[in-house]
Every structure is written in C-alpha cells, then in structure tokens.
C-alpha cells in the first residue's frame, strides 16, 4: 500500500526543506539532494556533477525511510556499496519522519555522509 496523500504531502514538505537547506548556495551548481517516493519507501539521493563530463550527473543513494502502515512508524535504512539497504540500528522505528531526517542530517555514526 502506497503512502496516502496526507502522508505524502508531509514527506514532501520535510524533504523539500531538507534538500534545499542541506547544500550551501555556493555548491548548488555541483551537488543536489533529491528524493523519490515509491510505495511506502522514500529514498534520499545525492547528485553530483560527473568530473569527466560536467553536463552529466552521478546519483548516490544516501538513506531510505520506510513506512509501516500497520504501526504507523518510519524505519531508517542506509545504503552500502554492496548494493543493499541495511537497517540503521541507532534509532528505533518512530512515528515522526522528521526525527529520522534529523538523524541523517547529524549523522553521528558517519554512515550517511562519510
């Protein structure tokens, strides 16, 4: 089951602000943050200009927020270079997506931003 329209609107509000605020203005022509919503999964993506061809953008998955409608909770996952998502164990599933976005932003374990 996909996110309902109200939840989707809240997700967009939170992540639009995060994506806009996270990258400094001086770097926005080189780095962008974006996200996509697919069903109950919201994937945060970083895009950088390809150094060999600046017209091309390279995408890197950063984090994934998964919503479970049965308990109305969000769970945070991190992307590993092996091509798999792994549950982020530092934070338990919670109701407020903003708390998970804050965790990604602060990145106390250096797992999202290095």
Backbone bond lengths (Angstrom), bond angles and torsions (degrees), N, CA, C in turn:
res aa  C-N    CA-C-N  psi(-1)  N-CA   C-N-CA  omega(-1)  CA-C   N-CA-C  phi
1 X - - - 1.448 - - 1.526 109.33 -
2 X 1.309 117.39 129.95 1.465 123.08 -179.38 1.530 110.51 -77.47
3 X 1.316 115.03 162.30 1.458 120.24 176.10 1.523 109.67 -59.93
4 X 1.327 116.64 138.91 1.464 118.78 176.36 1.539 108.67 -71.96
5 X 1.301 116.50 166.78 1.469 121.32 -174.16 1.526 113.10 -61.20
6 X 1.317 117.75 -36.76 1.457 121.13 179.51 1.530 111.12 -65.79
7 X 1.326 116.16 -45.64 1.472 120.68 177.71 1.524 110.66 -64.37
8 X 1.327 116.12 -42.41 1.465 120.63 -179.95 1.532 110.57 -61.36
9 X 1.324 116.51 -40.09 1.461 121.14 178.96 1.531 110.21 -63.70
10 X 1.326 116.87 -41.64 1.474 121.24 178.48 1.525 110.61 -65.75
11 X 1.329 117.45 -42.75 1.466 122.12 177.62 1.523 109.53 -57.84
12 X 1.321 116.73 -47.97 1.462 120.82 -178.40 1.528 111.37 -62.52
13 X 1.310 117.27 -40.77 1.462 121.06 179.32 1.529 110.44 -61.73
14 X 1.320 117.03 -47.07 1.470 121.82 -178.96 1.523 111.03 -64.94
15 X 1.328 116.93 -49.27 1.465 119.70 -174.22 1.527 113.16 -77.88
16 X 1.315 118.75 -30.14 1.464 119.82 174.05 1.531 109.86 -60.47
17 X 1.315 116.30 -44.38 1.467 120.72 179.45 1.528 110.36 -66.16
18 X 1.323 116.99 -46.03 1.460 120.58 179.89 1.526 111.23 -59.33
19 X 1.324 116.58 -47.99 1.468 121.08 -178.37 1.528 111.53 -63.41
20 X 1.311 117.19 -35.98 1.468 121.23 178.77 1.527 111.46 -71.69
21 X 1.327 117.25 -42.93 1.464 121.80 -173.43 1.532 114.27 -81.48
22 X 1.304 118.10 -26.97 1.474 121.71 -172.34 1.542 112.64 -68.48
23 X 1.309 117.08 -37.78 1.471 121.07 -176.72 1.534 109.02 -94.60
24 X 1.336 117.77 126.73 1.468 119.51 177.99 1.537 111.29 -64.29
25 X 1.301 116.85 149.12 1.471 121.74 -178.17 1.528 111.95 -53.71
26 X 1.316 117.39 -38.78 1.463 121.21 -176.57 1.529 112.86 -65.38
27 X 1.351 117.63 -17.57 1.467 121.34 -177.07 1.524 113.51 -109.51
28 X 1.312 117.98 -2.16 1.469 120.93 -173.75 1.525 114.27 -64.94
29 X 1.318 118.16 -17.85 1.461 118.94 176.37 1.533 111.31 -83.90
30 X 1.338 116.51 -7.93 1.464 121.56 -179.16 1.531 113.61 -114.07
31 X 1.329 116.73 -29.64 1.469 122.22 -176.20 1.522 108.75 -133.74
32 X 1.323 115.67 138.20 1.464 121.53 174.83 1.516 108.93 -135.02
33 X 1.301 115.58 150.94 1.456 121.13 169.37 1.516 107.13 -111.78
34 X 1.314 115.10 142.97 1.455 121.38 179.31 1.525 107.14 -148.00
35 X 1.291 116.64 176.49 1.465 121.54 177.90 1.519 108.23 -151.85
36 X 1.314 114.06 160.22 1.460 118.02 171.05 1.512 108.72 -135.36
37 X 1.309 113.90 149.78 1.460 121.83 -179.38 1.509 107.51 -112.58
38 X 1.295 115.10 125.14 1.463 120.62 178.03 1.527 107.83 -137.47
39 X 1.319 115.24 108.19 1.464 119.44 -176.45 1.516 109.64 63.75
40 X 1.329 116.22 -122.30 1.464 122.23 178.69 1.521 112.09 -100.35
41 X 1.325 117.20 11.15 1.464 121.83 -178.58 1.527 109.32 -109.03
42 X 1.329 115.29 134.66 1.455 121.88 176.16 1.525 106.59 -122.68
43 X 1.329 116.49 119.27 1.449 121.39 -175.47 1.529 110.00 -109.74
44 X 1.336 115.72 125.34 1.454 122.80 176.35 1.518 108.51 -89.39
45 X 1.344 115.93 131.32 1.467 122.07 -174.10 1.522 109.76 -128.95
46 X 1.329 115.54 137.73 1.459 121.24 171.78 1.521 107.79 -102.76
47 X 1.332 115.56 135.84 1.463 120.72 177.14 1.522 108.23 -120.23
48 X 1.336 115.43 131.16 1.466 121.54 177.98 1.511 109.06 -127.27
49 X 1.302 115.46 149.05 1.465 119.39 175.50 1.527 108.97 -68.23
50 X 1.317 115.02 136.48 1.461 121.80 179.39 1.522 108.42 -73.15
51 X 1.309 117.04 125.14 1.466 120.47 -173.62 1.531 113.32 -63.51
52 X 1.316 118.15 -27.07 1.469 120.73 179.55 1.529 112.16 -82.14
53 X 1.320 115.59 -23.57 1.459 120.44 179.45 1.531 107.91 -146.57
54 X 1.328 118.08 91.69 1.467 121.91 -175.16 1.530 115.13 -59.12
55 X 1.328 117.88 -13.68 1.469 119.75 177.04 1.526 110.95 -79.79
56 X 1.324 116.50 -14.80 1.464 122.54 -177.55 1.534 109.78 -99.12
57 X 1.321 115.45 143.01 1.471 121.18 178.57 1.524 109.10 -111.24
58 X 1.318 115.94 138.03 1.467 123.30 175.94 1.533 107.38 -103.36
59 X 1.313 116.74 132.00 1.468 121.12 -179.40 1.526 110.41 -103.69
60 X 1.334 115.02 141.01 1.465 121.77 177.11 1.524 108.41 -134.16
61 X 1.317 117.10 126.52 1.460 120.71 176.90 1.523 108.32 -72.15
62 X 1.335 116.02 137.17 1.461 121.52 -178.00 1.527 111.23 -110.57
63 X 1.324 116.13 -54.37 1.469 120.87 -175.90 1.520 108.83 -151.71
64 X 1.320 113.83 159.18 1.462 119.10 175.19 1.520 108.32 -134.56
65 X 1.332 114.69 134.92 1.456 122.65 177.69 1.521 106.80 -110.04
66 X 1.317 115.73 121.73 1.477 119.93 -178.33 1.516 109.62 -113.38
67 X 1.333 114.88 127.82 1.451 121.03 -179.71 1.520 109.95 -98.94
68 X 1.332 115.42 133.14 1.466 122.10 176.29 1.529 107.92 -111.44
69 X 1.334 117.74 106.49 1.467 119.93 -175.75 1.528 114.12 -64.42
70 X 1.327 117.17 -27.80 1.468 119.96 -178.52 1.526 112.60 -60.11
71 X 1.318 117.39 -37.39 1.472 119.92 179.91 1.532 112.53 -117.21
72 X 1.344 115.90 4.08 1.456 121.40 176.89 1.531 112.25 59.34
73 X 1.347 116.17 41.02 1.461 120.44 -176.50 1.521 111.43 -125.26
74 X 1.328 113.75 151.78 1.453 123.17 175.03 1.516 109.52 -104.36
75 X 1.345 115.96 141.16 1.461 122.52 176.87 1.524 107.82 -124.00
76 X 1.323 115.77 140.53 1.460 121.94 -177.30 1.525 110.87 -100.58
77 X 1.342 115.48 136.84 1.469 122.67 177.78 1.519 109.22 -127.46
78 X 1.329 116.23 153.18 1.469 121.81 175.60 1.518 109.31 -120.74
79 X 1.338 115.49 151.36 1.458 122.98 -175.85 1.518 109.67 -95.40
80 X 1.320 115.71 131.79 1.456 121.07 177.83 1.524 109.29 -108.36
81 X 1.300 116.92 149.75 1.463 121.76 -177.68 1.530 112.89 -60.16
82 X 1.325 117.49 -13.75 1.464 121.09 177.17 1.526 111.82 -73.22
83 X 1.324 116.16 -8.74 1.459 120.67 178.48 1.515 113.54 92.54
84 X 1.335 116.97 23.14 1.465 120.69 -179.85 1.525 110.53 -130.18
85 X 1.326 113.95 152.11 1.459 121.34 172.87 1.518 109.06 -89.93
86 X 1.332 116.01 141.80 1.460 121.84 177.48 1.518 109.25 -127.85
87 X 1.316 115.59 140.26 1.458 120.49 179.51 1.525 109.12 -65.65
88 X 1.299 115.89 132.41 1.462 122.97 177.11 1.518 107.10 -81.70
89 X 1.310 116.40 112.80 1.466 121.01 -169.74 1.522 114.74 -86.99
90 X 1.334 116.96 -5.11 1.462 120.12 -177.51 1.529 113.07 -75.75
91 X 1.336 116.94 -18.85 1.460 121.63 -178.85 1.522 108.53 -133.52
92 X 1.306 116.12 130.86 1.455 121.45 177.71 1.537 109.84 -76.49
93 X 1.334 117.67 158.64 1.467 119.98 175.52 1.535 110.30 -54.23
94 X 1.345 115.65 137.45 1.462 120.91 -177.17 1.522 110.41 -139.38
95 X 1.323 114.56 165.52 1.461 120.68 -177.60 1.525 113.72 -77.55
96 X 1.321 117.43 -28.40 1.459 120.58 -172.60 1.526 111.79 -100.93
97 X 1.321 116.16 111.74 1.453 121.70 178.52 1.528 111.45 -58.15
98 X 1.318 117.44 -36.46 1.467 120.95 -177.98 1.530 111.53 -55.80
99 X 1.320 117.74 -37.85 1.469 120.87 178.52 1.523 111.62 -61.37
100 X 1.321 116.87 -38.69 1.465 120.18 178.92 1.526 111.22 -72.18
101 X 1.305 117.08 -38.16 1.463 120.66 176.24 1.528 109.59 -62.73
102 X 1.320 117.33 -39.83 1.468 121.05 176.39 1.527 111.08 -62.13
103 X 1.319 117.06 -39.18 1.472 121.35 178.29 1.528 110.28 -62.66
104 X 1.316 117.26 -43.15 1.469 121.09 177.83 1.530 109.32 -63.94
105 X 1.306 117.33 -42.65 1.462 121.95 -179.20 1.534 110.95 -62.28
106 X 1.309 117.06 -46.90 1.469 121.92 -179.05 1.527 111.43 -74.15
107 X 1.318 117.61 -34.88 1.461 124.40 176.76 1.533 113.81 44.89
108 X 1.329 117.67 61.82 1.472 119.77 -176.76 1.523 114.18 -64.99
109 X 1.310 118.71 -19.60 1.463 121.57 -179.50 1.527 112.38 -101.29
110 X 1.322 117.94 -0.80 1.472 124.64 -178.15 1.529 111.79 57.44
111 X 1.310 116.43 33.44 1.467 120.65 -179.03 1.531 112.26 -92.61
112 X 1.318 117.21 -23.82 1.465 120.30 -177.99 1.527 112.57 -93.95
113 X 1.304 116.78 -44.44 1.469 120.66 -174.69 1.524 112.56 -109.99
114 X 1.343 117.02 -2.46 1.462 119.98 177.88 1.416 112.64 84.56
